[in-house]
Structure formats: structure tokens, C-alpha cells
Amino acid sequence: MNGTIYVRPYTPEDYDELLLIQKEAFPPPFPEDLWWSREHIQSHAEVFPEGAMIAFDGKEPAGSATALITTLTSEPHTWEEAADDGYIRKSHDPKGDTLYGIDVCVRPSFRGRGVAAALYEERKKLVQKLGLRRYAAGCRIPGFSRLADSIDVETYVRQVEKEELHDPVLTFMLKQGLIIHQIIPDYLEDEESRNYGVIVVWENPEVSG
């Protein structure tokens, strides 16, 4: 991993840096109203500051990630429900057993330098620090749209899992040591993923049972 990368909690004072990261990571036609607002950032910092992370490569803001705590089940849910529409006030449960990641973004010019991997590593450390059972996230499968007319989503996901197919997001997640928990239809409005989300998890080896 690049030794110049470091991660720390973000605060409302980091809003300009966070907005820069989002603008570059999600350019048009991605709708601007889906970027984190100042109110979102304020809420993240107030509700669960440890889950709000910004990564720097040297002095440059390079990426960010946001998470909350919940109790993981196999009940279908949407991203909006899991994230409380991005505010996390209603969905964050300090008594839960799972760190749930609701976003990760990296500026394109900093991709391939280990920024996302550093953010995931910090999330794993946070899971262990808090004594949680696992880390979980809803994963996009943007590569599915190319094959959706010829194979079903379960087949696609399993072939990515077996490394028979490559998906730009799911493949990366699996390489971070996460495993597939479930596939959820209508998880997020995302044409490339045909609205599917794949819940992936990393189990804390320090917690048994």
C-alpha cells in the first residue's frame, strides 16, 4: 500500500474536500442532488463520527467512506432504508452487530493507488475496535448490464465469485476479503446493476459464534 495514504475521521469542516471527491468520482450525468450535502456530513459527524472517513494521498483529498452500525439480517432492504436516505440518524444502532458501509468514493486520478483498500482496511480495524461481528455493504454490479439479457443475476454473481467473470465493483470487494451474503432486487436505482445490490460481508475473526 502506498505509504503516503492516511485516513482520518471527517468533520463538517471537510465539506469542500468531500464535495471535490464526489464531483470527480460521480461526474455528470450522475445527479448532483445525490451527492452528500452539508446536512448529511453534519449528521454523519454527529451520529457516528468514527464511521465517517476521509483518505488523503499526501496532502490531497483522495477518497471518502461513510458507515453506520446496524444488526444484519437476511431481510430484503433498500439502500435508502439502510442509510436513512443518507442521514443515518434513524438507521444507526450503537447496539447492533454490524458495521454497514453506505458509500465509498475515490477521485479518478487517485484510483489504483490503494486509496479504497486503505478505507476498507480502516473499516475492518473499526469493526475489531468496537467488537462487532462483521462489516457489510451493499455492492453494485455494473458489469451485469452487459450480460443481463443472456444470464440471470444469480449466475452472474456466482461466476464473478468464481473469477469466471470480472465485475468492476464486486470483484474488487471480493479481493478485499469480503464474501457474498445475499442478492437483493430493487436495492438501488442503478441501471447498470439492473437495480440489484449484492450484500457482501467480512466476518470479524476476533468474534466467534
PyMOL CGO cylinders between C-alpha atoms (Angstrom):
from pymol import cmd
from pymol.cgo import CYLINDER

trace = [
    CYLINDER, 0.00, 0.00, 0.00, 1.19, 3.49, -0.77, 0.3, 1, 1, 1, 1, 1, 1,
    CYLINDER, 1.19, 3.49, -0.77, 2.80, 4.86, 2.39, 0.3, 1, 1, 1, 1, 1, 1,
    CYLINDER, 2.80, 4.86, 2.39, 1.58, 8.39, 1.63, 0.3, 1, 1, 1, 1, 1, 1,
    CYLINDER, 1.58, 8.39, 1.63, -2.08, 7.43, 2.17, 0.3, 1, 1, 1, 1, 1, 1,
    CYLINDER, -2.08, 7.43, 2.17, -3.68, 8.09, 5.53, 0.3, 1, 1, 1, 1, 1, 1,
    CYLINDER, -3.68, 8.09, 5.53, -7.26, 8.00, 6.75, 0.3, 1, 1, 1, 1, 1, 1,
    CYLINDER, -7.26, 8.00, 6.75, -8.92, 10.06, 9.48, 0.3, 1, 1, 1, 1, 1, 1,
    CYLINDER, -8.92, 10.06, 9.48, -12.50, 10.90, 10.55, 0.3, 1, 1, 1, 1, 1, 1,
    CYLINDER, -12.50, 10.90, 10.55, -14.08, 13.68, 8.54, 0.3, 1, 1, 1, 1, 1, 1,
    CYLINDER, -14.08, 13.68, 8.54, -15.97, 16.62, 10.01, 0.3, 1, 1, 1, 1, 1, 1,
    CYLINDER, -15.97, 16.62, 10.01, -18.23, 19.35, 8.58, 0.3, 1, 1, 1, 1, 1, 1,
    CYLINDER, -18.23, 19.35, 8.58, -15.08, 21.43, 8.11, 0.3, 1, 1, 1, 1, 1, 1,
    CYLINDER, -15.08, 21.43, 8.11, -14.00, 18.93, 5.44, 0.3, 1, 1, 1, 1, 1, 1,
    CYLINDER, -14.00, 18.93, 5.44, -17.09, 19.57, 3.30, 0.3, 1, 1, 1, 1, 1, 1,
    CYLINDER, -17.09, 19.57, 3.30, -15.24, 21.31, 0.44, 0.3, 1, 1, 1, 1, 1, 1,
    CYLINDER, -15.24, 21.31, 0.44, -12.77, 18.41, 0.18, 0.3, 1, 1, 1, 1, 1, 1,
    CYLINDER, -12.77, 18.41, 0.18, -15.59, 15.86, 0.35, 0.3, 1, 1, 1, 1, 1, 1,
    CYLINDER, -15.59, 15.86, 0.35, -17.54, 17.71, -2.34, 0.3, 1, 1, 1, 1, 1, 1,
    CYLINDER, -17.54, 17.71, -2.34, -14.46, 17.74, -4.58, 0.3, 1, 1, 1, 1, 1, 1,
    CYLINDER, -14.46, 17.74, -4.58, -14.10, 13.97, -4.14, 0.3, 1, 1, 1, 1, 1, 1,
    CYLINDER, -14.10, 13.97, -4.14, -17.77, 13.41, -5.01, 0.3, 1, 1, 1, 1, 1, 1,
    CYLINDER, -17.77, 13.41, -5.01, -17.76, 15.74, -8.01, 0.3, 1, 1, 1, 1, 1, 1,
    CYLINDER, -17.76, 15.74, -8.01, -14.83, 13.90, -9.56, 0.3, 1, 1, 1, 1, 1, 1,
    CYLINDER, -14.83, 13.90, -9.56, -15.93, 10.40, -8.54, 0.3, 1, 1, 1, 1, 1, 1,
    CYLINDER, -15.93, 10.40, -8.54, -19.53, 10.93, -9.72, 0.3, 1, 1, 1, 1, 1, 1,
    CYLINDER, -19.53, 10.93, -9.72, -19.48, 13.38, -12.65, 0.3, 1, 1, 1, 1, 1, 1,
    CYLINDER, -19.48, 13.38, -12.65, -22.49, 14.17, -14.88, 0.3, 1, 1, 1, 1, 1, 1,
    CYLINDER, -22.49, 14.17, -14.88, -24.84, 12.60, -15.78, 0.3, 1, 1, 1, 1, 1, 1,
    CYLINDER, -24.84, 12.60, -15.78, -24.77, 11.49, -12.11, 0.3, 1, 1, 1, 1, 1, 1,
    CYLINDER, -24.77, 11.49, -12.11, -27.37, 13.75, -10.42, 0.3, 1, 1, 1, 1, 1, 1,
    CYLINDER, -27.37, 13.75, -10.42, -25.88, 16.39, -8.15, 0.3, 1, 1, 1, 1, 1, 1,
    CYLINDER, -25.88, 16.39, -8.15, -28.70, 16.02, -5.67, 0.3, 1, 1, 1, 1, 1, 1,
    CYLINDER, -28.70, 16.02, -5.67, -27.35, 12.57, -4.76, 0.3, 1, 1, 1, 1, 1, 1,
    CYLINDER, -27.35, 12.57, -4.76, -24.04, 13.99, -3.54, 0.3, 1, 1, 1, 1, 1, 1,
    CYLINDER, -24.04, 13.99, -3.54, -23.68, 14.37, 0.24, 0.3, 1, 1, 1, 1, 1, 1,
    CYLINDER, -23.68, 14.37, 0.24, -24.99, 17.75, 1.37, 0.3, 1, 1, 1, 1, 1, 1,
    CYLINDER, -24.99, 17.75, 1.37, -23.65, 19.79, 4.27, 0.3, 1, 1, 1, 1, 1, 1,
    CYLINDER, -23.65, 19.79, 4.27, -26.58, 18.46, 6.29, 0.3, 1, 1, 1, 1, 1, 1,
    CYLINDER, -26.58, 18.46, 6.29, -25.58, 14.86, 5.51, 0.3, 1, 1, 1, 1, 1, 1,
    CYLINDER, -25.58, 14.86, 5.51, -21.98, 15.47, 6.55, 0.3, 1, 1, 1, 1, 1, 1,
    CYLINDER, -21.98, 15.47, 6.55, -23.11, 17.21, 9.75, 0.3, 1, 1, 1, 1, 1, 1,
    CYLINDER, -23.11, 17.21, 9.75, -25.34, 14.24, 10.57, 0.3, 1, 1, 1, 1, 1, 1,
    CYLINDER, -25.34, 14.24, 10.57, -22.60, 11.68, 9.91, 0.3, 1, 1, 1, 1, 1, 1,
    CYLINDER, -22.60, 11.68, 9.91, -20.20, 13.55, 12.18, 0.3, 1, 1, 1, 1, 1, 1,
    CYLINDER, -20.20, 13.55, 12.18, -22.77, 13.88, 14.96, 0.3, 1, 1, 1, 1, 1, 1,
    CYLINDER, -22.77, 13.88, 14.96, -24.36, 10.42, 14.84, 0.3, 1, 1, 1, 1, 1, 1,
    CYLINDER, -24.36, 10.42, 14.84, -21.33, 8.18, 14.24, 0.3, 1, 1, 1, 1, 1, 1,
    CYLINDER, -21.33, 8.18, 14.24, -18.09, 10.13, 13.76, 0.3, 1, 1, 1, 1, 1, 1,
    CYLINDER, -18.09, 10.13, 13.76, -15.91, 7.01, 13.71, 0.3, 1, 1, 1, 1, 1, 1,
    CYLINDER, -15.91, 7.01, 13.71, -17.75, 5.74, 10.63, 0.3, 1, 1, 1, 1, 1, 1,
    CYLINDER, -17.75, 5.74, 10.63, -17.08, 8.94, 8.66, 0.3, 1, 1, 1, 1, 1, 1,
    CYLINDER, -17.08, 8.94, 8.66, -13.68, 8.62, 6.95, 0.3, 1, 1, 1, 1, 1, 1,
    CYLINDER, -13.68, 8.62, 6.95, -11.66, 10.73, 4.55, 0.3, 1, 1, 1, 1, 1, 1,
    CYLINDER, -11.66, 10.73, 4.55, -8.47, 9.48, 2.88, 0.3, 1, 1, 1, 1, 1, 1,
    CYLINDER, -8.47, 9.48, 2.88, -5.56, 11.66, 1.82, 0.3, 1, 1, 1, 1, 1, 1,
    CYLINDER, -5.56, 11.66, 1.82, -2.73, 10.84, -0.55, 0.3, 1, 1, 1, 1, 1, 1,
    CYLINDER, -2.73, 10.84, -0.55, -0.09, 13.14, 0.83, 0.3, 1, 1, 1, 1, 1, 1,
    CYLINDER, -0.09, 13.14, 0.83, -1.94, 16.43, 1.33, 0.3, 1, 1, 1, 1, 1, 1,
    CYLINDER, -1.94, 16.43, 1.33, -4.52, 15.76, -1.39, 0.3, 1, 1, 1, 1, 1, 1,
    CYLINDER, -4.52, 15.76, -1.39, -8.04, 14.55, -0.50, 0.3, 1, 1, 1, 1, 1, 1,
    CYLINDER, -8.04, 14.55, -0.50, -8.33, 11.30, -2.41, 0.3, 1, 1, 1, 1, 1, 1,
    CYLINDER, -8.33, 11.30, -2.41, -11.36, 9.37, -1.17, 0.3, 1, 1, 1, 1, 1, 1,
    CYLINDER, -11.36, 9.37, -1.17, -14.03, 9.03, 1.47, 0.3, 1, 1, 1, 1, 1, 1,
    CYLINDER, -14.03, 9.03, 1.47, -16.28, 6.44, 3.08, 0.3, 1, 1, 1, 1, 1, 1,
    CYLINDER, -16.28, 6.44, 3.08, -19.29, 6.52, 5.39, 0.3, 1, 1, 1, 1, 1, 1,
    CYLINDER, -19.29, 6.52, 5.39, -20.71, 3.77, 7.60, 0.3, 1, 1, 1, 1, 1, 1,
    CYLINDER, -20.71, 3.77, 7.60, -23.19, 3.13, 10.39, 0.3, 1, 1, 1, 1, 1, 1,
    CYLINDER, -23.19, 3.13, 10.39, -23.92, 0.31, 12.83, 0.3, 1, 1, 1, 1, 1, 1,
    CYLINDER, -23.92, 0.31, 12.83, -26.91, -2.00, 12.39, 0.3, 1, 1, 1, 1, 1, 1,
    CYLINDER, -26.91, -2.00, 12.39, -27.94, -5.60, 13.03, 0.3, 1, 1, 1, 1, 1, 1,
    CYLINDER, -27.94, -5.60, 13.03, -27.58, -7.62, 9.85, 0.3, 1, 1, 1, 1, 1, 1,
    CYLINDER, -27.58, -7.62, 9.85, -30.40, -9.93, 8.82, 0.3, 1, 1, 1, 1, 1, 1,
    CYLINDER, -30.40, -9.93, 8.82, -31.37, -11.52, 5.52, 0.3, 1, 1, 1, 1, 1, 1,
    CYLINDER, -31.37, -11.52, 5.52, -34.45, -9.34, 5.18, 0.3, 1, 1, 1, 1, 1, 1,
    CYLINDER, -34.45, -9.34, 5.18, -34.55, -7.51, 1.84, 0.3, 1, 1, 1, 1, 1, 1,
    CYLINDER, -34.55, -7.51, 1.84, -34.00, -3.78, 2.14, 0.3, 1, 1, 1, 1, 1, 1,
    CYLINDER, -34.00, -3.78, 2.14, -33.08, -0.80, 0.01, 0.3, 1, 1, 1, 1, 1, 1,
    CYLINDER, -33.08, -0.80, 0.01, -30.05, 1.46, 0.23, 0.3, 1, 1, 1, 1, 1, 1,
    CYLINDER, -30.05, 1.46, 0.23, -32.34, 4.32, 1.25, 0.3, 1, 1, 1, 1, 1, 1,
    CYLINDER, -32.34, 4.32, 1.25, -33.70, 2.27, 4.15, 0.3, 1, 1, 1, 1, 1, 1,
    CYLINDER, -33.70, 2.27, 4.15, -30.27, 1.14, 5.28, 0.3, 1, 1, 1, 1, 1, 1,
    CYLINDER, -30.27, 1.14, 5.28, -28.82, 4.65, 5.06, 0.3, 1, 1, 1, 1, 1, 1,
    CYLINDER, -28.82, 4.65, 5.06, -31.86, 6.63, 6.26, 0.3, 1, 1, 1, 1, 1, 1,
    CYLINDER, -31.86, 6.63, 6.26, -31.69, 8.49, 2.94, 0.3, 1, 1, 1, 1, 1, 1,
    CYLINDER, -31.69, 8.49, 2.94, -28.05, 9.24, 3.71, 0.3, 1, 1, 1, 1, 1, 1,
    CYLINDER, -28.05, 9.24, 3.71, -28.60, 10.85, 7.12, 0.3, 1, 1, 1, 1, 1, 1,
    CYLINDER, -28.60, 10.85, 7.12, -28.09, 7.63, 9.20, 0.3, 1, 1, 1, 1, 1, 1,
    CYLINDER, -28.09, 7.63, 9.20, -29.98, 9.09, 12.19, 0.3, 1, 1, 1, 1, 1, 1,
    CYLINDER, -29.98, 9.09, 12.19, -32.78, 6.50, 12.16, 0.3, 1, 1, 1, 1, 1, 1,
    CYLINDER, -32.78, 6.50, 12.16, -30.78, 3.55, 10.88, 0.3, 1, 1, 1, 1, 1, 1,
    CYLINDER, -30.78, 3.55, 10.88, -27.67, 3.80, 13.10, 0.3, 1, 1, 1, 1, 1, 1,
    CYLINDER, -27.67, 3.80, 13.10, -27.97, 1.49, 16.12, 0.3, 1, 1, 1, 1, 1, 1,
    CYLINDER, -27.97, 1.49, 16.12, -25.00, 1.55, 18.53, 0.3, 1, 1, 1, 1, 1, 1,
    CYLINDER, -25.00, 1.55, 18.53, -26.21, -1.79, 19.93, 0.3, 1, 1, 1, 1, 1, 1,
    CYLINDER, -26.21, -1.79, 19.93, -26.05, -3.50, 16.54, 0.3, 1, 1, 1, 1, 1, 1,
    CYLINDER, -26.05, -3.50, 16.54, -23.58, -6.18, 15.48, 0.3, 1, 1, 1, 1, 1, 1,
    CYLINDER, -23.58, -6.18, 15.48, -22.53, -4.99, 12.03, 0.3, 1, 1, 1, 1, 1, 1,
    CYLINDER, -22.53, -4.99, 12.03, -20.65, -2.03, 10.56, 0.3, 1, 1, 1, 1, 1, 1,
    CYLINDER, -20.65, -2.03, 10.56, -22.62, -1.23, 7.39, 0.3, 1, 1, 1, 1, 1, 1,
    CYLINDER, -22.62, -1.23, 7.39, -20.87, 0.81, 4.71, 0.3, 1, 1, 1, 1, 1, 1,
    CYLINDER, -20.87, 0.81, 4.71, -23.18, 3.13, 2.79, 0.3, 1, 1, 1, 1, 1, 1,
    CYLINDER, -23.18, 3.13, 2.79, -20.65, 4.66, 0.41, 0.3, 1, 1, 1, 1, 1, 1,
    CYLINDER, -20.65, 4.66, 0.41, -17.06, 4.70, -0.80, 0.3, 1, 1, 1, 1, 1, 1,
    CYLINDER, -17.06, 4.70, -0.80, -15.75, 7.06, -3.43, 0.3, 1, 1, 1, 1, 1, 1,
    CYLINDER, -15.75, 7.06, -3.43, -12.29, 7.76, -4.81, 0.3, 1, 1, 1, 1, 1, 1,
    CYLINDER, -12.29, 7.76, -4.81, -11.23, 10.55, -7.17, 0.3, 1, 1, 1, 1, 1, 1,
    CYLINDER, -11.23, 10.55, -7.17, -10.39, 9.03, -10.59, 0.3, 1, 1, 1, 1, 1, 1,
    CYLINDER, -10.39, 9.03, -10.59, -6.87, 10.46, -10.62, 0.3, 1, 1, 1, 1, 1, 1,
    CYLINDER, -6.87, 10.46, -10.62, -6.13, 8.62, -7.36, 0.3, 1, 1, 1, 1, 1, 1,
    CYLINDER, -6.13, 8.62, -7.36, -7.54, 5.24, -8.31, 0.3, 1, 1, 1, 1, 1, 1,
    CYLINDER, -7.54, 5.24, -8.31, -5.14, 2.35, -8.42, 0.3, 1, 1, 1, 1, 1, 1,
    CYLINDER, -5.14, 2.35, -8.42, -3.05, 3.78, -5.58, 0.3, 1, 1, 1, 1, 1, 1,
    CYLINDER, -3.05, 3.78, -5.58, -4.62, 1.81, -2.74, 0.3, 1, 1, 1, 1, 1, 1,
    CYLINDER, -4.62, 1.81, -2.74, -6.99, 4.51, -1.51, 0.3, 1, 1, 1, 1, 1, 1,
    CYLINDER, -6.99, 4.51, -1.51, -10.12, 2.34, -1.47, 0.3, 1, 1, 1, 1, 1, 1,
    CYLINDER, -10.12, 2.34, -1.47, -8.17, -0.56, 0.03, 0.3, 1, 1, 1, 1, 1, 1,
    CYLINDER, -8.17, -0.56, 0.03, -6.96, 1.77, 2.82, 0.3, 1, 1, 1, 1, 1, 1,
    CYLINDER, -6.96, 1.77, 2.82, -10.54, 2.80, 3.57, 0.3, 1, 1, 1, 1, 1, 1,
    CYLINDER, -10.54, 2.80, 3.57, -11.66, -0.82, 3.72, 0.3, 1, 1, 1, 1, 1, 1,
    CYLINDER, -11.66, -0.82, 3.72, -8.75, -1.69, 5.98, 0.3, 1, 1, 1, 1, 1, 1,
    CYLINDER, -8.75, -1.69, 5.98, -9.76, 1.11, 8.37, 0.3, 1, 1, 1, 1, 1, 1,
    CYLINDER, -9.76, 1.11, 8.37, -13.31, -0.22, 8.40, 0.3, 1, 1, 1, 1, 1, 1,
    CYLINDER, -13.31, -0.22, 8.40, -12.06, -3.68, 9.36, 0.3, 1, 1, 1, 1, 1, 1,
    CYLINDER, -12.06, -3.68, 9.36, -9.99, -2.13, 12.15, 0.3, 1, 1, 1, 1, 1, 1,
    CYLINDER, -9.99, -2.13, 12.15, -13.07, -0.26, 13.36, 0.3, 1, 1, 1, 1, 1, 1,
    CYLINDER, -13.07, -0.26, 13.36, -15.09, -3.50, 13.40, 0.3, 1, 1, 1, 1, 1, 1,
    CYLINDER, -15.09, -3.50, 13.40, -12.43, -5.07, 15.61, 0.3, 1, 1, 1, 1, 1, 1,
    CYLINDER, -12.43, -5.07, 15.61, -12.05, -2.00, 17.82, 0.3, 1, 1, 1, 1, 1, 1,
    CYLINDER, -12.05, -2.00, 17.82, -15.79, -1.92, 18.50, 0.3, 1, 1, 1, 1, 1, 1,
    CYLINDER, -15.79, -1.92, 18.50, -16.08, -5.70, 18.91, 0.3, 1, 1, 1, 1, 1, 1,
    CYLINDER, -16.08, -5.70, 18.91, -18.63, -6.03, 16.10, 0.3, 1, 1, 1, 1, 1, 1,
    CYLINDER, -18.63, -6.03, 16.10, -19.33, -9.32, 14.35, 0.3, 1, 1, 1, 1, 1, 1,
    CYLINDER, -19.33, -9.32, 14.35, -18.78, -8.12, 10.82, 0.3, 1, 1, 1, 1, 1, 1,
    CYLINDER, -18.78, -8.12, 10.82, -18.52, -5.44, 8.19, 0.3, 1, 1, 1, 1, 1, 1,
    CYLINDER, -18.52, -5.44, 8.19, -21.19, -5.41, 5.46, 0.3, 1, 1, 1, 1, 1, 1,
    CYLINDER, -21.19, -5.41, 5.46, -22.01, -3.31, 2.42, 0.3, 1, 1, 1, 1, 1, 1,
    CYLINDER, -22.01, -3.31, 2.42, -24.41, -3.24, -0.49, 0.3, 1, 1, 1, 1, 1, 1,
    CYLINDER, -24.41, -3.24, -0.49, -22.34, -3.73, -3.62, 0.3, 1, 1, 1, 1, 1, 1,
    CYLINDER, -22.34, -3.73, -3.62, -23.20, -2.55, -7.14, 0.3, 1, 1, 1, 1, 1, 1,
    CYLINDER, -23.20, -2.55, -7.14, -22.71, -4.96, -10.05, 0.3, 1, 1, 1, 1, 1, 1,
    CYLINDER, -22.71, -4.96, -10.05, -22.30, -2.58, -13.00, 0.3, 1, 1, 1, 1, 1, 1,
    CYLINDER, -22.30, -2.58, -13.00, -20.95, -5.31, -15.27, 0.3, 1, 1, 1, 1, 1, 1,
    CYLINDER, -20.95, -5.31, -15.27, -24.25, -7.16, -15.12, 0.3, 1, 1, 1, 1, 1, 1,
    CYLINDER, -24.25, -7.16, -15.12, -25.94, -4.89, -17.67, 0.3, 1, 1, 1, 1, 1, 1,
    CYLINDER, -25.94, -4.89, -17.67, -23.74, -6.30, -20.45, 0.3, 1, 1, 1, 1, 1, 1,
    CYLINDER, -23.74, -6.30, -20.45, -24.95, -9.84, -19.82, 0.3, 1, 1, 1, 1, 1, 1,
    CYLINDER, -24.95, -9.84, -19.82, -28.41, -9.38, -18.29, 0.3, 1, 1, 1, 1, 1, 1,
    CYLINDER, -28.41, -9.38, -18.29, -30.14, -10.47, -21.49, 0.3, 1, 1, 1, 1, 1, 1,
    CYLINDER, -30.14, -10.47, -21.49, -28.33, -13.81, -21.53, 0.3, 1, 1, 1, 1, 1, 1,
    CYLINDER, -28.33, -13.81, -21.53, -27.87, -14.87, -17.87, 0.3, 1, 1, 1, 1, 1, 1,
    CYLINDER, -27.87, -14.87, -17.87, -29.74, -14.25, -14.62, 0.3, 1, 1, 1, 1, 1, 1,
    CYLINDER, -29.74, -14.25, -14.62, -28.31, -12.25, -11.74, 0.3, 1, 1, 1, 1, 1, 1,
    CYLINDER, -28.31, -12.25, -11.74, -27.56, -15.30, -9.57, 0.3, 1, 1, 1, 1, 1, 1,
    CYLINDER, -27.56, -15.30, -9.57, -25.50, -16.86, -12.35, 0.3, 1, 1, 1, 1, 1, 1,
    CYLINDER, -25.50, -16.86, -12.35, -23.64, -13.61, -12.94, 0.3, 1, 1, 1, 1, 1, 1,
    CYLINDER, -23.64, -13.61, -12.94, -22.77, -13.15, -9.28, 0.3, 1, 1, 1, 1, 1, 1,
    CYLINDER, -22.77, -13.15, -9.28, -21.60, -16.73, -8.85, 0.3, 1, 1, 1, 1, 1, 1,
    CYLINDER, -21.60, -16.73, -8.85, -19.42, -16.52, -11.96, 0.3, 1, 1, 1, 1, 1, 1,
    CYLINDER, -19.42, -16.52, -11.96, -17.84, -13.33, -10.60, 0.3, 1, 1, 1, 1, 1, 1,
    CYLINDER, -17.84, -13.33, -10.60, -17.34, -15.11, -7.29, 0.3, 1, 1, 1, 1, 1, 1,
    CYLINDER, -17.34, -15.11, -7.29, -15.56, -17.98, -9.08, 0.3, 1, 1, 1, 1, 1, 1,
    CYLINDER, -15.56, -17.98, -9.08, -13.45, -15.44, -11.05, 0.3, 1, 1, 1, 1, 1, 1,
    CYLINDER, -13.45, -15.44, -11.05, -15.00, -16.63, -14.31, 0.3, 1, 1, 1, 1, 1, 1,
    CYLINDER, -15.00, -16.63, -14.31, -16.27, -13.08, -14.89, 0.3, 1, 1, 1, 1, 1, 1,
    CYLINDER, -16.27, -13.08, -14.89, -14.92, -9.70, -13.81, 0.3, 1, 1, 1, 1, 1, 1,
    CYLINDER, -14.92, -9.70, -13.81, -17.15, -7.01, -12.34, 0.3, 1, 1, 1, 1, 1, 1,
    CYLINDER, -17.15, -7.01, -12.34, -15.67, -3.54, -11.73, 0.3, 1, 1, 1, 1, 1, 1,
    CYLINDER, -15.67, -3.54, -11.73, -17.09, -3.32, -8.22, 0.3, 1, 1, 1, 1, 1, 1,
    CYLINDER, -17.09, -3.32, -8.22, -17.93, -6.80, -6.95, 0.3, 1, 1, 1, 1, 1, 1,
    CYLINDER, -17.93, -6.80, -6.95, -14.57, -8.24, -8.00, 0.3, 1, 1, 1, 1, 1, 1,
    CYLINDER, -14.57, -8.24, -8.00, -12.78, -5.51, -6.04, 0.3, 1, 1, 1, 1, 1, 1,
    CYLINDER, -12.78, -5.51, -6.04, -14.93, -6.15, -2.96, 0.3, 1, 1, 1, 1, 1, 1,
    CYLINDER, -14.93, -6.15, -2.96, -14.22, -9.86, -3.04, 0.3, 1, 1, 1, 1, 1, 1,
    CYLINDER, -14.22, -9.86, -3.04, -10.49, -9.13, -3.29, 0.3, 1, 1, 1, 1, 1, 1,
    CYLINDER, -10.49, -9.13, -3.29, -10.79, -7.18, -0.03, 0.3, 1, 1, 1, 1, 1, 1,
    CYLINDER, -10.79, -7.18, -0.03, -11.73, -10.43, 1.71, 0.3, 1, 1, 1, 1, 1, 1,
    CYLINDER, -11.73, -10.43, 1.71, -15.50, -9.94, 1.66, 0.3, 1, 1, 1, 1, 1, 1,
    CYLINDER, -15.50, -9.94, 1.66, -17.88, -12.77, 0.82, 0.3, 1, 1, 1, 1, 1, 1,
    CYLINDER, -17.88, -12.77, 0.82, -21.37, -12.78, -0.71, 0.3, 1, 1, 1, 1, 1, 1,
    CYLINDER, -21.37, -12.78, -0.71, -24.25, -12.74, 1.77, 0.3, 1, 1, 1, 1, 1, 1,
    CYLINDER, -24.25, -12.74, 1.77, -27.28, -12.19, -0.45, 0.3, 1, 1, 1, 1, 1, 1,
    CYLINDER, -27.28, -12.19, -0.45, -28.59, -10.63, -3.65, 0.3, 1, 1, 1, 1, 1, 1,
    CYLINDER, -28.59, -10.63, -3.65, -31.35, -8.02, -3.26, 0.3, 1, 1, 1, 1, 1, 1,
    CYLINDER, -31.35, -8.02, -3.26, -33.59, -6.78, -6.10, 0.3, 1, 1, 1, 1, 1, 1,
    CYLINDER, -33.59, -6.78, -6.10, -34.57, -3.10, -6.17, 0.3, 1, 1, 1, 1, 1, 1,
    CYLINDER, -34.57, -3.10, -6.17, -31.75, -2.24, -3.76, 0.3, 1, 1, 1, 1, 1, 1,
    CYLINDER, -31.75, -2.24, -3.76, -30.79, 0.96, -5.52, 0.3, 1, 1, 1, 1, 1, 1,
    CYLINDER, -30.79, 0.96, -5.52, -31.90, 2.80, -8.65, 0.3, 1, 1, 1, 1, 1, 1,
    CYLINDER, -31.90, 2.80, -8.65, -28.96, 1.78, -10.83, 0.3, 1, 1, 1, 1, 1, 1,
    CYLINDER, -28.96, 1.78, -10.83, -29.48, 0.87, -14.47, 0.3, 1, 1, 1, 1, 1, 1,
    CYLINDER, -29.48, 0.87, -14.47, -26.03, -0.72, -14.86, 0.3, 1, 1, 1, 1, 1, 1,
    CYLINDER, -26.03, -0.72, -14.86, -26.77, -3.12, -11.99, 0.3, 1, 1, 1, 1, 1, 1,
    CYLINDER, -26.77, -3.12, -11.99, -30.38, -3.53, -13.13, 0.3, 1, 1, 1, 1, 1, 1,
    CYLINDER, -30.38, -3.53, -13.13, -31.27, -2.22, -9.65, 0.3, 1, 1, 1, 1, 1, 1,
    CYLINDER, -31.27, -2.22, -9.65, -29.72, -5.22, -7.90, 0.3, 1, 1, 1, 1, 1, 1,
    CYLINDER, -29.72, -5.22, -7.90, -27.47, -4.93, -4.88, 0.3, 1, 1, 1, 1, 1, 1,
    CYLINDER, -27.47, -4.93, -4.88, -25.21, -7.66, -3.55, 0.3, 1, 1, 1, 1, 1, 1,
    CYLINDER, -25.21, -7.66, -3.55, -24.71, -7.63, 0.20, 0.3, 1, 1, 1, 1, 1, 1,
    CYLINDER, -24.71, -7.63, 0.20, -21.12, -8.62, 0.93, 0.3, 1, 1, 1, 1, 1, 1,
    CYLINDER, -21.12, -8.62, 0.93, -19.65, -9.22, 4.39, 0.3, 1, 1, 1, 1, 1, 1,
    CYLINDER, -19.65, -9.22, 4.39, -16.33, -9.56, 6.17, 0.3, 1, 1, 1, 1, 1, 1,
    CYLINDER, -16.33, -9.56, 6.17, -16.60, -11.57, 9.37, 0.3, 1, 1, 1, 1, 1, 1,
    CYLINDER, -16.60, -11.57, 9.37, -14.54, -10.42, 12.36, 0.3, 1, 1, 1, 1, 1, 1,
    CYLINDER, -14.54, -10.42, 12.36, -12.13, -13.27, 13.16, 0.3, 1, 1, 1, 1, 1, 1,
    CYLINDER, -12.13, -13.27, 13.16, -11.89, -12.00, 16.74, 0.3, 1, 1, 1, 1, 1, 1,
    CYLINDER, -11.89, -12.00, 16.74, -15.60, -12.62, 17.40, 0.3, 1, 1, 1, 1, 1, 1,
    CYLINDER, -15.60, -12.62, 17.40, -16.83, -16.22, 17.48, 0.3, 1, 1, 1, 1, 1, 1,
    CYLINDER, -16.83, -16.22, 17.48, -20.34, -17.59, 17.23, 0.3, 1, 1, 1, 1, 1, 1,
]
cmd.load_cgo(trace, "trace")
